[in-house]
Amino acid sequence: MRHPSLSHIVWRDLCQQSPLEILYNLLLPLPFLLLSWWCAYYGWWLPALAGSFLFFTAALRQAHDAYHSTLGVGRRFNDFMLYALTSTMLCSTHAIKKTHLNHHRDPLGTSDVEGNWARLPWYKAIIGGGVFSVRIQWYGLTHGSKRARRQVAFDMLIILSIFAAALLWSPAVLVYHVLVMLLANTLVGFFAVWSVHHDCDETIYARSERHPLANLLTFNLLYHMEHHLFPAVPTQHLPALAKRLEATAPEWVQQSVLPMSKAAPKLLPAIATKKPLR
């Protein structure tokens, strides 16, 4: 059951995806990954870093949709995509899936290992990013089902194999990719959690961004309150959902992510007096 102020929002049509949209979902990170490797091979380090940033952000979006089964594919292919993302992002996506779904069940609540990282000051969220990465994957491993633990174990085997190849074989492109992905995983707690949940509470528990360039560079991941309210809507349809919420329930999506965006107004009593059910 959703909060009464959301009961009139039309959203189920946004769950439908065309074959072209599904193909886009599946291929989205690949061009940026190849671009980063190509630039690294020739020693063009700044373009390589730009490509790696776009790859990791696109892969983060793809993994996010896979956690919620909104890629538009079946369960087996969804799991395959998570293994593929594990091998390129170098983190256990199956472990993070468990942590992330728990984050949706209890956003910013006592059991929310992921979301409560946003309660830290911004500089601690950056400095402790490595701890965050280990913590969310450990939670997913220790709290998952037997099947999920086997998947996480296979994730770890993939990651260790790639680390071993980087150490023993040492091709420059692979070493570069491993180092950049390790850095990206230490920063994900700040950029993907703290930025969209800081200074929120258990009623209005996420932020949403409207700056077009920010949303372009993050592949719509900053439409975060929309995602929490309607997690079955694929990420590529969140801009359409945002327009519907702005038109009929704007009080839910007026806490911005970027500091230069408009400030949030006071919460309406209808929201502030009742925590929505998720």
Buried (B, 14 or more C-beta within 10 A) or exposed (E): EEBEBBEEBEBEEBEEBEEEBBEEBBEBBBEBBEBBBBBBEEEBEEBBBBBBBBBBBBBBBBBBBBBBBBBBBEEEEBBEBBBBBBBBBBBBBBBBBBBBBBBBEBBBBEEBBBBBBBBBEEEBBBEBBBEBBEBBBBBBBEBBEEEBBEBBBBBBEBBEEBBEBBEEEEEEBBBBBBEBBBBBBBBBBBBBBBBBBBEBEBBBBBBBBBBEEBBEEBBBBBBBBBBBBBBEBBBBBBBBBBEBBBEEBEBBBBBBBBEEBEEBEEBEEEBEEEBBEB
